[in-house]
Amino acid sequence: MIGELTRFAYLRSCTLGMLRFGELELATIERPWIPNPAGPGGRPRESCIPDGMYTVRPHASQRFPNTYALINHALGVYYQPGDVPPGQPWGRTAILIHVGNSVQDVIGCIAVGMHHAAEQLMVVDSRIAMDRLRNVLGRDTHQLIIRPVAGTQEKA
């Protein structure tokens, strides 16, 4: 299945978007975009990942069981640290889609919610959203295109 994450706000404090896989539509929150002068991928642990096409694969770790990892080597996004080519001075790893409500809950990852909070830069009902995403994606590998809404600009 091919999903789409449409980012509609690249703010100084966070990046907001809507994630769609089939009929499922979820709100997202990520770190703001901060370029990495050493190479593509954005600044590790501080930035969202760049717009582009990603492989979405099942991921499981003690801290983040039953989540999903994003991978695109051309954009500097790898699954695990050992996947970054030896000697390459840049690269991001373990970029996940997981539960979280605010930008403080993600370190370069994407948190999903049922909708965005009306008065705050947050997503709401993240655990419900993640359960619905798991029901749609299962433990299969998928594709995800990340792109901005036409005309999206950073706000002050």
C-alpha positions as a printed NumPy array, in Angstrom:
array([[ 0.   ,  0.   ,  0.   ],
       [ 1.192,  3.526, -0.693],
       [ 0.409,  6.153,  1.935],
       [ 0.818,  9.898,  1.921],
       [ 1.925, 12.318,  4.619],
       [ 0.946, 15.83 ,  3.568],
       [ 2.697, 18.426,  5.7  ],
       [ 0.737, 21.66 ,  5.952],
       [ 2.782, 23.618,  8.513],
       [ 6.562, 23.824,  8.756],
       [ 6.768, 25.91 , 11.92 ],
       [ 9.813, 26.928, 13.957],
       [ 8.701, 24.678, 16.811],
       [ 7.249, 21.695, 14.914],
       [ 5.956, 20.287, 11.636],
       [ 2.263, 19.366, 11.296],
       [ 0.619, 17.136,  8.732],
       [-2.01 , 14.574,  7.828],
       [-1.143, 10.917,  7.208],
       [-3.342,  8.826,  4.907],
       [-3.23 ,  5.093,  4.271],
       [-6.305,  3.964,  2.373],
       [-9.377,  5.34 ,  4.146],
       [-7.463,  6.028,  7.384],
       [-6.543,  9.67 ,  8.023],
       [-4.448, 10.652, 11.047],
       [-2.916, 13.881, 12.346],
       [ 0.887, 14.053, 12.684],
       [ 3.432, 16.086, 14.602],
       [ 7.195, 16.101, 14.03 ],
       [10.238, 18.185, 14.844],
       [10.785, 21.313, 12.717],
       [12.874, 21.037,  9.533],
       [16.547, 21.783, 10.308],
       [18.988, 21.104,  7.449],
       [22.167, 19.138,  8.109],
       [25.213, 20.866,  6.573],
       [27.048, 17.506,  6.406],
       [24.518, 15.852,  4.064],
       [20.85 , 15.082,  3.354],
       [18.377, 13.863,  5.933],
       [18.084, 16.854,  8.237],
       [19.875, 17.293, 11.545],
       [19.796, 14.032, 13.564],
       [17.54 , 14.037, 16.641],
       [16.5  , 17.67 , 15.981],
       [14.751, 17.684, 12.588],
       [11.93 , 16.016, 10.74 ],
       [13.081, 13.934,  7.781],
       [13.092, 15.432,  4.276],
       [10.141, 15.225,  1.934],
       [10.306, 12.201, -0.374],
       [ 9.345,  8.549, -0.874],
       [10.068,  6.109,  1.962],
       [ 9.802,  2.413,  2.639],
       [ 7.748,  1.821,  5.798],
       [ 8.705, -1.421,  7.526],
       [ 7.547, -2.993, 10.771],
       [ 9.807, -2.228, 13.733],
       [ 9.954, -3.617, 17.238],
       [12.233, -2.615, 20.086],
       [11.866, -2.648, 23.839],
       [11.023,  1.051, 23.928],
       [ 8.935,  1.108, 20.719],
       [ 7.25 , -2.267, 20.175],
       [ 4.927, -2.733, 17.203],
       [ 5.803,  0.504, 15.412],
       [ 7.047,  1.375, 11.915],
       [10.437,  2.552, 10.626],
       [11.028,  4.787,  7.603],
       [13.901,  4.172,  5.171],
       [15.292,  6.034,  2.143],
       [19.069,  5.724,  1.73 ],
       [19.207,  8.405, -1.002],
       [17.777, 10.908,  1.498],
       [20.109,  9.778,  4.292],
       [17.504,  7.822,  6.279],
       [18.584,  4.296,  7.284],
       [16.973,  1.586,  9.382],
       [19.763,  0.936, 11.901],
       [23.128,  2.614, 12.66 ],
       [25.009, -0.285, 11.035],
       [23.25 ,  0.485,  7.739],
       [24.992,  3.875,  7.356],
       [27.944,  3.359,  4.969],
       [31.314,  3.269,  6.779],
       [32.997,  6.677,  6.805],
       [29.851,  8.533,  5.767],
       [29.654, 11.587,  8.073],
       [25.861, 11.912,  7.883],
       [22.772,  9.754,  8.097],
       [19.667,  9.298, 10.23 ],
       [18.544,  6.015, 11.764],
       [15.561,  4.603, 13.638],
       [13.08 ,  7.15 , 12.286],
       [ 9.8  ,  5.734, 13.535],
       [ 6.063,  6.314, 13.392],
       [ 4.961,  5.906, 17.008],
       [ 2.724,  7.111, 19.834],
       [ 3.246, 10.695, 21.049],
       [ 1.248, 13.865, 21.524],
       [ 3.724, 16.748, 21.326],
       [ 7.005, 17.617, 19.665],
       [ 8.734, 16.746, 22.958],
       [ 7.621, 13.122, 22.424],
       [ 9.532, 12.703, 19.139],
       [13.253, 12.855, 18.444],
       [13.217, 12.96 , 14.655],
       [10.243, 10.565, 14.486],
       [ 6.584, 11.022, 13.552],
       [ 3.825, 10.882, 16.18 ],
       [ 0.261, 10.188, 15.071],
       [-3.045, 11.253, 16.602],
       [-6.725, 11.23 , 15.752],
       [-6.679, 15.002, 15.209],
       [-4.694, 18.129, 16.034],
       [-5.499, 19.954, 19.272],
       [-7.467, 23.151, 18.735],
       [-5.468, 25.426, 21.036],
       [-2.026, 23.786, 21.121],
       [ 0.526, 22.353, 18.706],
       [-0.271, 18.735, 19.562],
       [-2.01 , 15.608, 18.314],
       [-4.776, 14.007, 20.378],
       [-5.604, 10.343, 21.129],
       [-2.288,  9.029, 19.86 ],
       [-2.686,  5.476, 21.207],
       [-6.026,  5.105, 19.428],
       [-4.488,  6.462, 16.226],
       [-1.535,  4.078, 16.428],
       [-3.863,  1.107, 16.984],
       [-5.852,  2.096, 13.883],
       [-2.652,  2.442, 11.863],
       [-1.547, -1.041, 12.988],
       [-4.927, -2.428, 11.871],
       [-4.431, -0.974,  8.39 ],
       [-0.706, -1.708,  7.904],
       [-0.362, -4.947,  9.832],
       [ 3.219, -6.236,  9.846],
       [ 3.756, -5.745,  6.1  ],
       [ 6.107, -3.36 ,  4.312],
       [ 4.54 , -0.332,  2.599],
       [ 5.527,  2.904,  0.847],
       [ 4.974,  6.458,  2.098],
       [ 5.358,  9.689,  0.19 ],
       [ 5.967, 12.786,  2.31 ],
       [ 5.277, 16.145,  0.691],
       [ 4.106, 19.636,  1.566],
       [ 0.76 , 21.128,  0.655],
       [ 1.264, 23.459, -2.297],
       [ 2.061, 26.953, -1.031],
       [ 3.07 , 25.862,  2.474],
       [ 5.413, 28.365,  4.097],
       [ 7.101, 28.686,  7.47 ],
       [ 5.272, 30.878,  9.943],
       [ 6.996, 33.286, 12.281]])
